[in-house]
Amino acid sequence: MADITVKAAYGSVVEDEGFLFVGFAEGEEEEEGYVLFRQSVDGGPVWFEVNDEGFGAEDAVETAVSGPNELEIALKPALAAKFGWASSVAVRIGPGTEDAAEALEALAQMLGDRFQA
């Protein structure tokens, strides 16, 4: 079982100011949960954050496994303190999650061999 769970209402893929952002969010309100991945459009390290910019780090994702109705993200143990000592994050993706397929496809490209379907 994951240490942190986000129940995604929607996924998103946005390119802005030279960065690609891939995210999943429970809603649009500031206090609702989310996960966000950010990478330069030229490639390089991936920033990952959960629910707040303060709970994020560059190159924190060890693996991301996409299964039916869920994305399971394993964090690198050395960076656990950056995430409140969490070691994994689950994103619940239901059939009604808007733009989930597009976000998962972009995330697979972003993470390369760290992403497993």
C-alpha positions as CSV (number, residue, x, y, z in Angstrom):
1,M,0.0,0.0,0.0
2,A,1.3,3.5,-0.9
3,D,2.2,6.0,1.7
4,I,0.4,8.8,-0.2
5,T,-2.7,8.4,-2.5
6,V,-4.1,10.9,-4.9
7,K,-7.5,10.1,-6.5
8,A,-7.2,11.7,-9.9
9,A,-10.2,13.5,-11.4
10,Y,-8.1,14.6,-14.4
11,G,-4.6,14.3,-16.0
12,S,-2.8,17.1,-17.8
13,V,0.0,17.6,-20.2
14,V,1.3,21.2,-20.6
15,E,4.3,22.7,-22.3
16,D,5.3,26.1,-21.0
17,E,8.4,28.2,-21.0
18,G,10.6,25.4,-22.2
19,F,9.3,22.8,-19.8
20,L,6.9,19.9,-20.1
21,F,4.5,19.4,-17.2
22,V,2.6,16.1,-16.7
23,G,0.2,15.9,-13.8
24,F,-2.8,14.2,-12.1
25,A,-5.1,16.1,-9.7
26,E,-8.1,15.5,-7.6
27,G,-9.6,18.8,-8.6
28,E,-8.8,22.4,-9.3
29,E,-8.9,23.8,-5.7
30,E,-5.5,24.6,-4.1
31,E,-6.0,22.2,-1.2
32,E,-6.8,19.2,-3.4
33,G,-4.2,16.6,-3.9
34,Y,-2.0,16.3,-7.0
35,V,1.2,14.9,-8.4
36,L,3.3,16.8,-10.9
37,F,6.3,15.8,-13.1
38,R,8.4,18.5,-14.8
39,Q,11.2,18.2,-17.3
40,S,12.9,20.5,-19.8
41,V,11.6,19.9,-23.3
42,D,15.2,19.2,-24.2
43,G,15.3,16.3,-21.7
44,G,17.3,16.0,-18.5
45,P,16.3,15.3,-14.9
46,V,12.6,15.0,-14.0
47,W,11.3,17.0,-11.0
48,F,8.5,15.3,-9.1
49,E,6.2,16.8,-6.4
50,V,3.2,15.7,-4.4
51,N,0.6,18.1,-3.1
52,D,3.0,21.0,-2.5
53,E,6.2,22.3,-4.0
54,G,7.9,21.7,-0.6
55,F,7.3,18.0,-1.1
56,G,9.3,17.6,-4.3
57,A,12.8,16.8,-5.6
58,E,14.6,16.4,-8.8
59,D,15.3,12.8,-10.0
60,A,13.2,11.4,-7.2
61,V,11.3,8.7,-9.2
62,E,12.8,5.3,-9.0
63,T,10.0,3.6,-11.0
64,A,6.4,4.3,-12.1
65,V,4.2,1.4,-12.8
66,S,0.9,1.9,-14.7
67,G,-1.7,-0.8,-14.1
68,P,-5.5,-1.0,-14.3
69,N,-6.9,2.1,-12.5
70,E,-3.6,3.1,-10.8
71,L,-0.2,4.6,-11.3
72,E,2.2,3.4,-8.6
73,I,5.3,5.6,-8.1
74,A,8.3,4.4,-6.1
75,L,10.5,7.1,-4.8
76,K,14.3,6.9,-4.3
77,P,15.0,6.0,-0.7
78,A,17.7,8.6,-0.4
79,L,15.1,11.3,-1.0
80,A,12.4,10.1,1.4
81,A,12.9,13.1,3.7
82,K,11.8,15.4,0.9
83,F,8.4,13.6,0.8
84,G,7.7,13.4,4.5
85,W,9.4,10.0,4.6
86,A,7.1,8.5,2.1
87,S,8.5,5.8,-0.2
88,S,5.6,5.5,-2.6
89,V,2.7,7.4,-4.1
90,A,-0.4,5.9,-5.7
91,V,-2.5,7.8,-8.2
92,R,-5.9,6.2,-8.6
93,I,-7.1,6.6,-12.2
94,G,-10.7,5.6,-12.8
95,P,-12.6,5.4,-16.1
96,G,-13.9,8.9,-15.6
97,T,-10.4,10.5,-15.1
98,E,-10.3,13.1,-17.8
99,D,-7.2,13.1,-20.1
100,A,-5.6,10.2,-18.2
101,A,-4.4,8.3,-21.3
102,E,-2.7,11.4,-22.8
103,A,-1.0,12.1,-19.4
104,L,0.2,8.5,-19.1
105,E,1.6,8.5,-22.6
106,A,3.5,11.7,-22.0
107,L,4.8,10.4,-18.7
108,A,6.0,7.1,-20.3
109,Q,8.0,9.2,-22.8
110,M,9.3,11.5,-20.0
111,L,10.4,8.7,-17.7
112,G,11.7,6.2,-20.3
113,D,12.8,2.9,-18.8
114,R,11.7,4.0,-15.3
115,F,8.1,3.7,-16.6
116,Q,6.4,0.3,-16.8
117,A,3.0,-0.4,-18.3
